Amino acid sequence: MKSEDIIYTQIIQAHQEWIAALDRVRDPIFMHDKDFKILRCNQAYQQSANLPYEEIIGRPYFDIFPKTGKPLPNCIHMMEMPDENGTEEEVEVAHMIFRSRAYSMQDGDGNYLYSVHILEDITKSRQIDAALHESEEKFRTITASAQDAILMMDDEGTITYWNKAAVSIFGYTEEEALGKSLHGLLTPERFLAAHYKGFEHFKKTGEGPAIGKTLELAANRKDGVEIPIELSLSVVMREGRRYAIGIIRDITERKKNERLLEEERDFSNRLVETAPIIILILDTQGKIVRFNHYMEELSGYRLDEVQGQDWFDTFLPEIEREKTKTLFLNGINDIQTRGNITIILTREGEERPIEWYDKTLKNTQGDIIGLLSIGLDITERIVSQELLRESESKFRSLVESTSDWIWEVDTNGAYTYVSPRVKSLLGYEPDELLGKSAFDLMPPDEAKRLSDEFIKLIESRAAVVALENTNMCKDGTLKILETSSMPFFNAKGEFSGYRGIDRDITERKQYEISLNRANRALKTLSAGNMALVKAKNEGELLQSVTDVIVEHAGYNLAVVVYAEENPQKSIIPVAMSGAKVDHQNWAEEITWDETPNGQLPVSDAIRSGTTHVCRNIACAIGLKLWKEKALSEGFVSNIALPLTDTDRTFGALCIYSSEENAFDEEEIRLLEELANDLAYGIMNLRTQAEREQHATLLRQSLEQSIQTIAATVEARDPYTAGHQRRVAELATAIARKMELDEETIQGIHFAAIIHDVGKIHVPSEILAKPGHLSDIEFMLIKIHPQAGYDILKEVTFPWPIADIILQHHEKMDGSGYPQGLKGEEILLEAKIICVADVVEAMSSHRPYRASLGIEPSLAEIKRGRGSWYDTAVVDACLKLFEEKEFEFSTAH
């Protein structure tokens, strides 16, 4: 064979092997020329196109598969700009997604030959990606909305996920939690060692006592409160690392409920064991499972003696067994039985009649597991029934003769029995009410209110106790009845209606209303007297009393008016509480004169000096505008109480109520006492005000006299002119800074103004001497405190003025003069004036030196603080200047 033939044969063989190889590839592969016509394709492509090979070759691929109607973009790109790595794009065909990879082939000169396309089926991959994305979205949605905390911890113990519920439960925000140690953040200190030990095991093995289980633990909240939690842990692998996902539930409420349930269970067990009834549990075969202590005492058998035995054979007489077994089968088949009576035999052979109430017992799956029976020993009841039958005729005669009305109604509320007493109570014959209901006898509003209540009673089978209701008698008058009743049942245990009794309480209610009104007035009187005691001025007193009348007693409006002694005899409102009534339109028209505009209760009260009551304003004779305004505000009744001093009636207290026929005799008596107390209080405050005004005038006169004395002293010493006044200013300011009472401050003020009055006895040439004083001259100066004391010691002041002047040069350590007093021996007022005297003197001009200024003055008292000068006084003085709360009124 020639070499060309061999080469050709090898080429043919290679081509066939290449085609066979391509046919083994599951992804569609095809080749096309520059006109996009298919040159070759593998079997996967033919299957995708669903056409035989010969119908595919030579046709444009976009008409065969995938049917895009035009060349793929990456195909064109590769033809125009060849790339040895090829290009790819995704192509969606029907419900499938392919990744199209295109490769362009050129000859040695770079001329385009053909293109190869490989269509990789990535449908499942994309579905997996979509499912994964959807799963992640669901995870985030679920965790975001979950009520339980969901968190993730990596293999270093660091929190990597923290949902909203975790924020709510533990109080840490996501930013505060992420990146923190889970154990360090949440684990109580006493459990830390155990948690860290378990975590080390988890890091090594991926296992731990909490993995795959639900545990109850304790955890700390951000606020330091420890709470019980329920933890479920699972492990996932992500990127070669272990992560623990925890679901945490705050079980604080559940633990609380468990405690309550345990307490309830204990209570139930105690109740079962102590209840004076039989509590019996039988299994589905009628075997004894349990009965309580009461049954043991009643029967004489202990539970452990008969447990597991047949109930019917053990405790029932033979004649009772078959009938009782039938009842048992009804109960065990979920047919509720109640009120059945059977005889049981005690150990001693005694027969005891028992009334049974049965209930089927089921497990949590709803399967019947036994029967619960409650038994009542009715031995005494049966005896009582005989006695009851004997007394029934006696009872009926009692019903017929009682002063109360006894009745019976059916489930619709219609009377089925009415005792004869209804005739004297409401005027009806008993037969007239049969078939009617109680609501037919009531005013419409009352019937509507109580019919709604009756519907609730029927539903709940509740008893009625002392229900007050208004009824219309046959003659149209109204009576208030008190109703009590109980539901009753027929022999089958079916609800049959109510039996009750009605009692006439009309007189009692009227008495209660009178008593309530009296109590209201008494409370008003008491609170009003307290206001009288506390009031500091007339305006405050009037407002306090009207406030008390409205706020404490519940009246609608209270007004105090004064009667003017002018030609119009005007009535002026001076205090008011309660409803905001506009007096502007009509109040200025009323008068207490005997005129048409003076025909009001308040006018009559002022003219006569006696109380006037209007129990129905609508029917009153008087000023029309007043009536209209009062009625529009909802006022129904009114009382006017005169305010009188020893000579005349000077005003009135007016009270308005929304109740008709308010103000009975006892209420009026108490309100008159309040009005008298109010009048006395007004006059007492006026007298007190006059006294205070007189005292103020006397004090002003005293101050003027003291100022005159001070001026006399300063007239002899022009260099110290104003010194005493300025000392008084500073001393008063110090006293106020020390929070002394005003009376003491006033005494300090007066004493400081004349503290140097004794200098009258010092020769004026010494006082005005420009140079330093000799020892003898200074000795003369030092006598001025004693001289001042001698001048004023016989004058009676409200304060110890003479003693303060005597001591104002004494020092805390006893180095002062004239007596050498120490510490607490010196009056506080003198200590204050002493400091003020030093500061003022050093900061003022003197004949022998210029002013030293405030700073050296303050330095001086600082230096002598505690030794010469009182500590508290010095501190108060320094604060005044440091806080700029004081400066002398004139330049020094």
Solvent accessible surface area in square Angstrom, and as a share of the most:
residue,aa,sasa,rsa
1,M,172,0.77
2,K,144,0.61
3,S,69,0.45
4,E,116,0.52
5,D,67,0.35
6,I,74,0.38
7,I,95,0.48
8,Y,140,0.53
9,T,69,0.40
10,Q,106,0.47
11,I,102,0.52
12,I,65,0.33
13,Q,98,0.44
14,A,57,0.44
15,H,69,0.31
16,Q,110,0.49
17,E,99,0.44
18,W,99,0.35
19,I,46,0.23
20,A,44,0.34
21,A,41,0.32
22,L,25,0.13
23,D,39,0.20
24,R,180,0.66
25,V,59,0.34
26,R,225,0.82
27,D,38,0.20
28,P,6,0.04
29,I,10,0.05
30,F,1,0.00
31,M,22,0.10
32,H,0,0.00
33,D,34,0.18
34,K,131,0.56
35,D,76,0.39
36,F,37,0.15
37,K,87,0.37
38,I,1,0.00
39,L,60,0.30
40,R,89,0.33
41,C,7,0.04
42,N,1,0.00
43,Q,92,0.41
44,A,12,0.09
45,Y,0,0.00
46,Q,40,0.18
47,Q,139,0.62
48,S,44,0.29
49,A,16,0.12
50,N,131,0.67
51,L,55,0.27
52,P,61,0.38
53,Y,82,0.31
54,E,132,0.59
55,E,81,0.36
56,I,0,0.00
57,I,57,0.29
58,G,40,0.38
59,R,103,0.38
60,P,36,0.22
61,Y,0,0.00
62,F,33,0.14
63,D,68,0.35
64,I,3,0.02
65,F,18,0.07
66,P,1,0.01
67,K,156,0.66
68,T,53,0.31
69,G,59,0.56
70,K,138,0.58
71,P,24,0.15
72,L,8,0.04
73,P,91,0.58
74,N,12,0.06
75,C,1,0.01
76,I,64,0.33
77,H,80,0.36
78,M,1,0.00
79,M,40,0.18
80,E,125,0.56
81,M,126,0.56
82,P,70,0.44
83,D,60,0.31
84,E,163,0.73
85,N,118,0.60
86,G,13,0.12
87,T,31,0.18
88,E,98,0.44
89,E,41,0.18
90,E,87,0.39
91,V,12,0.07
92,E,129,0.58
93,V,33,0.19
94,A,90,0.69
95,H,171,0.76
96,M,80,0.36
97,I,41,0.21
98,F,7,0.03
99,R,50,0.18
100,S,0,0.00
101,R,70,0.25
102,A,0,0.00
103,Y,62,0.24
104,S,14,0.09
105,M,74,0.33
106,Q,61,0.27
107,D,52,0.27
108,G,89,0.85
109,D,125,0.65
110,G,49,0.47
111,N,84,0.43
112,Y,56,0.21
113,L,86,0.43
114,Y,64,0.24
115,S,1,0.00
116,V,19,0.11
117,H,0,0.00
118,I,48,0.24
119,L,0,0.00
120,E,46,0.21
121,D,66,0.34
122,I,6,0.03
123,T,15,0.09
124,K,156,0.66
125,S,50,0.32
126,R,72,0.26
127,Q,109,0.48
128,I,114,0.58
129,D,70,0.36
130,A,59,0.46
131,A,57,0.44
132,L,102,0.51
133,H,112,0.50
134,E,91,0.41
135,S,60,0.39
136,E,90,0.40
137,E,85,0.38
138,K,113,0.48
139,F,75,0.31
140,R,141,0.52
141,T,87,0.51
142,I,108,0.55
143,T,1,0.01
144,A,44,0.34
145,S,77,0.50
146,A,25,0.20
147,Q,157,0.70
148,D,21,0.11
149,A,0,0.00
150,I,15,0.08
151,L,3,0.01
152,M,16,0.07
153,M,11,0.05
154,D,14,0.07
155,D,32,0.17
156,E,112,0.50
157,G,4,0.04
158,T,37,0.22
159,I,2,0.01
160,T,59,0.34
161,Y,35,0.13
162,W,4,0.02
163,N,6,0.03
164,K,147,0.62
165,A,9,0.07
166,A,0,0.00
167,V,49,0.28
168,S,94,0.61
169,I,22,0.11
170,F,1,0.00
171,G,38,0.37
172,Y,35,0.13
173,T,59,0.34
174,E,76,0.34
175,E,139,0.62
176,E,60,0.27
177,A,0,0.00
178,L,67,0.33
179,G,54,0.52
180,K,96,0.41
181,S,53,0.34
182,L,24,0.12
183,H,20,0.09
184,G,52,0.50
185,L,27,0.14
186,L,10,0.05
187,T,15,0.09
188,P,4,0.02
189,E,148,0.67
190,R,160,0.58
191,F,72,0.30
192,L,45,0.22
193,A,83,0.64
194,A,71,0.55
195,H,50,0.22
196,Y,95,0.36
197,K,160,0.68
198,G,24,0.23
199,F,19,0.08
200,E,86,0.38
201,H,87,0.39
202,F,9,0.04
203,K,69,0.29
204,K,158,0.67
205,T,62,0.36
206,G,12,0.11
207,E,107,0.48
208,G,20,0.20
209,P,94,0.59
210,A,15,0.12
211,I,41,0.21
212,G,68,0.65
213,K,117,0.50
214,T,80,0.47
215,L,55,0.27
216,E,92,0.41
217,L,56,0.28
218,A,21,0.16
219,A,2,0.02
220,N,41,0.21
221,R,75,0.27
222,K,104,0.44
223,D,95,0.49
224,G,59,0.56
225,V,71,0.41
226,E,70,0.32
227,I,7,0.04
228,P,41,0.26
229,I,8,0.04
230,E,34,0.15
231,L,22,0.11
232,S,39,0.25
233,L,31,0.15
234,S,55,0.35
235,V,47,0.27
236,V,51,0.29
237,M,116,0.52
238,R,132,0.48
239,E,180,0.81
240,G,68,0.65
241,R,95,0.35
242,R,72,0.26
243,Y,29,0.11
244,A,2,0.02
245,I,32,0.16
246,G,0,0.00
247,I,78,0.40
248,I,6,0.03
249,R,115,0.42
250,D,55,0.29
251,I,2,0.01
252,T,61,0.35
253,E,107,0.48
254,R,79,0.29
255,K,56,0.24
256,K,96,0.41
257,N,73,0.37
258,E,71,0.32
259,R,142,0.52
260,L,91,0.45
261,L,98,0.49
262,E,82,0.37
263,E,104,0.46
264,E,94,0.42
265,R,111,0.41
266,D,56,0.29
267,F,103,0.43
268,S,42,0.27
269,N,65,0.33
270,R,139,0.51
271,L,93,0.46
272,V,33,0.19
273,E,66,0.30
274,T,104,0.60
275,A,10,0.08
276,P,106,0.67
277,I,44,0.22
278,I,0,0.00
279,I,22,0.11
280,L,3,0.02
281,I,44,0.22
282,L,6,0.03
283,D,41,0.21
284,T,55,0.32
285,Q,130,0.58
286,G,0,0.00
287,K,78,0.33
288,I,2,0.01
289,V,65,0.37
290,R,90,0.33
291,F,5,0.02
292,N,1,0.00
293,H,88,0.39
294,Y,54,0.20
295,M,0,0.00
296,E,43,0.19
297,E,120,0.54
298,L,29,0.14
299,S,1,0.01
300,G,39,0.38
301,Y,47,0.18
302,R,140,0.51
303,L,35,0.17
304,D,102,0.53
305,E,62,0.28
306,V,4,0.02
307,Q,99,0.44
308,G,46,0.44
309,Q,82,0.37
310,D,30,0.16
311,W,8,0.03
312,F,5,0.02
313,D,81,0.42
314,T,35,0.20
315,F,0,0.00
316,L,2,0.01
317,P,19,0.12
318,E,136,0.61
319,I,158,0.80
320,E,25,0.11
321,R,65,0.24
322,E,127,0.57
323,K,106,0.45
324,T,14,0.08
325,K,70,0.30
326,T,78,0.45
327,L,40,0.20
328,F,15,0.06
329,L,99,0.49
330,N,49,0.25
331,G,2,0.02
332,I,14,0.07
333,N,92,0.47
334,D,73,0.38
335,I,97,0.49
336,Q,125,0.56
337,T,14,0.08
338,R,138,0.50
339,G,31,0.30
340,N,37,0.19
341,I,81,0.41
342,T,3,0.02
343,I,40,0.20
344,I,0,0.00
345,L,53,0.27
346,T,13,0.08
347,R,111,0.41
348,E,153,0.68
349,G,48,0.47
350,E,86,0.39
351,E,107,0.48
352,R,53,0.19
353,P,16,0.10
354,I,0,0.00
355,E,16,0.07
356,W,18,0.06
357,Y,69,0.26
358,D,14,0.07
359,K,113,0.48
360,T,15,0.08
361,L,48,0.24
362,K,99,0.42
363,N,55,0.28
364,T,136,0.79
365,Q,138,0.61
366,G,44,0.42
367,D,80,0.42
368,I,64,0.32
369,I,90,0.46
370,G,1,0.01
371,L,4,0.02
372,L,49,0.24
373,S,6,0.04
374,I,47,0.24
375,G,0,0.00
376,L,57,0.28
377,D,37,0.19
378,I,4,0.02
379,T,41,0.24
380,E,139,0.62
381,R,90,0.33
382,I,71,0.36
383,V,87,0.50
384,S,54,0.35
385,Q,72,0.32
386,E,89,0.40
387,L,107,0.53
388,L,111,0.55
389,R,142,0.52
390,E,119,0.53
391,S,41,0.26
392,E,105,0.47
393,S,82,0.53
394,K,146,0.62
395,F,120,0.50
396,R,137,0.50
397,S,67,0.43
398,L,113,0.56
399,V,5,0.03
400,E,66,0.30
401,S,87,0.56
402,T,33,0.19
403,S,73,0.47
404,D,11,0.06
405,W,1,0.00
406,I,36,0.18
407,W,21,0.07
408,E,38,0.17
409,V,8,0.04
410,D,43,0.22
411,T,57,0.33
412,N,126,0.65
413,G,4,0.04
414,A,22,0.17
415,Y,7,0.03
416,T,73,0.42
417,Y,62,0.24
418,V,8,0.05
419,S,0,0.00
420,P,59,0.37
421,R,73,0.27
422,V,0,0.00
423,K,101,0.43
424,S,70,0.45
425,L,5,0.03
426,L,3,0.01
427,G,27,0.26
428,Y,40,0.15
429,E,79,0.36
430,P,30,0.19
431,D,114,0.59
432,E,66,0.30
433,L,0,0.00
434,L,82,0.41
435,G,58,0.56
436,K,91,0.39
437,S,20,0.13
438,A,29,0.23
439,F,47,0.20
440,D,87,0.45
441,L,7,0.03
442,M,14,0.06
443,P,31,0.19
444,P,111,0.70
445,D,121,0.63
446,E,27,0.12
447,A,17,0.13
448,K,131,0.55
449,R,114,0.41
450,L,7,0.03
451,S,31,0.20
452,D,59,0.30
453,E,78,0.35
454,F,35,0.14
455,I,100,0.51
456,K,121,0.51
457,L,35,0.17
458,I,36,0.18
459,E,131,0.59
460,S,74,0.48
461,R,100,0.37
462,A,40,0.31
463,A,44,0.34
464,V,17,0.10
465,V,122,0.70
466,A,49,0.38
467,L,58,0.29
468,E,65,0.29
469,N,7,0.04
470,T,32,0.19
471,N,4,0.02
472,M,69,0.31
473,C,11,0.07
474,K,112,0.47
475,D,114,0.59
476,G,51,0.49
477,T,75,0.44
478,L,100,0.50
479,K,52,0.22
480,I,45,0.23
481,L,0,0.00
482,E,34,0.15
483,T,16,0.09
484,S,38,0.25
485,S,9,0.06
486,M,118,0.53
487,P,23,0.15
488,F,31,0.13
489,F,101,0.42
490,N,66,0.34
491,A,114,0.88
492,K,161,0.68
493,G,29,0.28
494,E,94,0.42
495,F,28,0.12
496,S,30,0.19
497,G,0,0.00
498,Y,3,0.01
499,R,126,0.46
500,G,8,0.07
501,I,61,0.31
502,D,8,0.04
503,R,122,0.45
504,D,57,0.29
505,I,5,0.03
506,T,26,0.15
507,E,145,0.65
508,R,101,0.37
509,K,39,0.16
510,Q,107,0.48
511,Y,139,0.53
512,E,55,0.25
513,I,80,0.41
514,S,46,0.30
515,L,80,0.40
516,N,94,0.48
517,R,33,0.12
518,A,12,0.10
519,N,74,0.38
520,R,36,0.13
521,A,0,0.00
522,L,94,0.47
523,K,106,0.45
524,T,0,0.00
525,L,12,0.06
526,S,72,0.46
527,A,19,0.15
528,G,0,0.00
529,N,51,0.26
530,M,107,0.48
531,A,12,0.09
532,L,37,0.18
533,V,122,0.70
534,K,134,0.57
535,A,11,0.09
536,K,162,0.69
537,N,80,0.41
538,E,41,0.18
539,G,49,0.47
540,E,71,0.32
541,L,1,0.00
542,L,7,0.03
543,Q,73,0.33
544,S,33,0.21
545,V,0,0.00
546,T,0,0.00
547,D,43,0.22
548,V,14,0.08
549,I,0,0.00
550,V,29,0.17
551,E,132,0.59
552,H,95,0.42
553,A,7,0.06
554,G,53,0.51
555,Y,4,0.01
556,N,54,0.28
557,L,3,0.01
558,A,0,0.00
559,V,4,0.02
560,V,0,0.00
561,V,8,0.05
562,Y,31,0.12
563,A,8,0.06
564,E,67,0.30
565,E,126,0.56
566,N,50,0.26
567,P,125,0.78
568,Q,118,0.52
569,K,68,0.29
570,S,25,0.16
571,I,4,0.02
572,I,76,0.39
573,P,48,0.30
574,V,63,0.36
575,A,8,0.06
576,M,52,0.23
577,S,8,0.05
578,G,29,0.28
579,A,33,0.26
580,K,178,0.75
581,V,15,0.08
582,D,66,0.34
583,H,34,0.15
584,Q,139,0.62
585,N,93,0.47
586,W,14,0.05
587,A,7,0.05
588,E,141,0.63
589,E,76,0.34
590,I,14,0.07
591,T,13,0.07
592,W,37,0.13
593,D,45,0.23
594,E,122,0.55
595,T,49,0.28
596,P,112,0.70
597,N,53,0.27
598,G,0,0.00
599,Q,62,0.27
600,L,3,0.02
601,P,17,0.11
602,V,12,0.07
603,S,0,0.00
604,D,38,0.20
605,A,0,0.00
606,I,7,0.03
607,R,74,0.27
608,S,63,0.41
609,G,31,0.30
610,T,75,0.43
611,T,31,0.18
612,H,60,0.27
613,V,46,0.27
614,C,14,0.09
615,R,95,0.35
616,N,48,0.24
617,I,0,0.00
618,A,55,0.43
619,C,102,0.61
620,A,19,0.15
621,I,168,0.85
622,G,24,0.23
623,L,22,0.11
624,K,147,0.62
625,L,65,0.32
626,W,5,0.02
627,K,42,0.18
628,E,84,0.38
629,K,49,0.21
630,A,5,0.04
631,L,75,0.38
632,S,85,0.55
633,E,63,0.28
634,G,39,0.37
635,F,4,0.02
636,V,41,0.23
637,S,0,0.00
638,N,3,0.02
639,I,0,0.00
640,A,0,0.00
641,L,0,0.00
642,P,17,0.11
643,L,0,0.00
644,T,63,0.37
645,D,34,0.18
646,T,137,0.80
647,D,129,0.67
648,R,101,0.37
649,T,24,0.14
650,F,4,0.02
651,G,0,0.00
652,A,0,0.00
653,L,0,0.00
654,C,7,0.04
655,I,0,0.00
656,Y,19,0.07
657,S,2,0.01
658,S,56,0.36
659,E,72,0.32
660,E,95,0.42
661,N,85,0.44
662,A,0,0.00
663,F,0,0.00
664,D,31,0.16
665,E,150,0.67
666,E,73,0.33
667,E,0,0.00
668,I,27,0.14
669,R,126,0.46
670,L,9,0.04
671,L,0,0.00
672,E,61,0.27
673,E,70,0.32
674,L,0,0.00
675,A,2,0.01
676,N,96,0.49
677,D,39,0.20
678,L,0,0.00
679,A,3,0.02
680,Y,157,0.60
681,G,9,0.09
682,I,0,0.00
683,M,57,0.25
684,N,71,0.36
685,L,18,0.09
686,R,73,0.27
687,T,55,0.32
688,Q,76,0.34
689,A,55,0.43
690,E,114,0.51
691,R,168,0.61
692,E,97,0.43
693,Q,121,0.54
694,H,109,0.49
695,A,54,0.42
696,T,69,0.40
697,L,104,0.52
698,L,106,0.53
699,R,83,0.30
700,Q,93,0.41
701,S,58,0.38
702,L,48,0.24
703,E,49,0.22
704,Q,123,0.54
705,S,58,0.37
706,I,2,0.01
707,Q,71,0.32
708,T,87,0.51
709,I,58,0.29
710,A,6,0.04
711,A,59,0.46
712,T,73,0.43
713,V,7,0.04
714,E,32,0.14
715,A,83,0.64
716,R,71,0.26
717,D,5,0.02
718,P,92,0.58
719,Y,111,0.42
720,T,17,0.10
721,A,55,0.42
722,G,9,0.08
723,H,7,0.03
724,Q,3,0.01
725,R,93,0.34
726,R,18,0.06
727,V,0,0.00
728,A,2,0.02
729,E,47,0.21
730,L,0,0.00
731,A,0,0.00
732,T,19,0.11
733,A,21,0.16
734,I,0,0.00
735,A,0,0.00
736,R,126,0.46
737,K,63,0.27
738,M,46,0.20
739,E,155,0.69
740,L,42,0.21
741,D,87,0.45
742,E,106,0.48
743,E,83,0.37
744,T,35,0.20
745,I,5,0.03
746,Q,44,0.20
747,G,2,0.02
748,I,0,0.00
749,H,43,0.19
750,F,0,0.00
751,A,0,0.00
752,A,0,0.00
753,I,2,0.01
754,I,0,0.00
755,H,0,0.00
756,D,6,0.03
757,V,1,0.00
758,G,0,0.00
759,K,32,0.13
760,I,64,0.32
761,H,110,0.49
762,V,2,0.01
763,P,48,0.30
764,S,46,0.30
765,E,121,0.54
766,I,17,0.09
767,L,18,0.09
768,A,34,0.27
769,K,63,0.27
770,P,93,0.59
771,G,31,0.29
772,H,154,0.69
773,L,57,0.28
774,S,55,0.36
775,D,122,0.63
776,I,132,0.67
777,E,37,0.16
778,F,97,0.40
779,M,113,0.51
780,L,64,0.32
781,I,24,0.12
782,K,54,0.23
783,I,75,0.38
784,H,3,0.01
785,P,0,0.00
786,Q,69,0.31
787,A,11,0.09
788,G,0,0.00
789,Y,54,0.21
790,D,67,0.35
791,I,68,0.34
792,L,6,0.03
793,K,100,0.43
794,E,143,0.64
795,V,73,0.42
796,T,132,0.77
797,F,31,0.13
798,P,90,0.57
799,W,23,0.08
800,P,60,0.38
801,I,1,0.01
802,A,13,0.10
803,D,54,0.28
804,I,1,0.00
805,I,0,0.00
806,L,12,0.06
807,Q,19,0.09
808,H,0,0.00
809,H,35,0.16
810,E,5,0.02
811,K,27,0.11
812,M,39,0.18
813,D,67,0.35
814,G,19,0.18
815,S,72,0.46
816,G,12,0.12
817,Y,38,0.15
818,P,54,0.34
819,Q,99,0.44
820,G,31,0.30
821,L,33,0.17
822,K,119,0.50
823,G,18,0.17
824,E,161,0.72
825,E,111,0.50
826,I,8,0.04
827,L,59,0.29
828,L,63,0.31
829,E,28,0.13
830,A,0,0.00
831,K,15,0.06
832,I,0,0.00
833,I,0,0.00
834,C,7,0.04
835,V,1,0.00
836,A,0,0.00
837,D,13,0.07
838,V,29,0.17
839,V,0,0.00
840,E,0,0.00
841,A,24,0.19
842,M,39,0.17
843,S,3,0.02
844,S,3,0.02
845,H,93,0.41
846,R,30,0.11
847,P,24,0.15
848,Y,95,0.36
849,R,64,0.23
850,A,66,0.51
851,S,38,0.24
852,L,84,0.42
853,G,26,0.25
854,I,52,0.26
855,E,129,0.58
856,P,58,0.37
857,S,0,0.00
858,L,14,0.07
859,A,46,0.36
860,E,24,0.11
861,I,0,0.00
862,K,109,0.46
863,R,172,0.63
864,G,7,0.07
865,R,113,0.41
866,G,46,0.44
867,S,52,0.33
868,W,110,0.39
869,Y,6,0.02
870,D,21,0.11
871,T,53,0.31
872,A,54,0.41
873,V,0,0.00
874,V,0,0.00
875,D,46,0.24
876,A,8,0.06
877,C,0,0.00
878,L,18,0.09
879,K,97,0.41
880,L,7,0.04
881,F,31,0.13
882,E,116,0.52
883,E,91,0.41
884,K,177,0.75
885,E,96,0.43
886,F,31,0.13
887,E,144,0.65
888,F,23,0.10
889,S,74,0.48
890,T,62,0.36
891,A,102,0.79
892,H,54,0.24
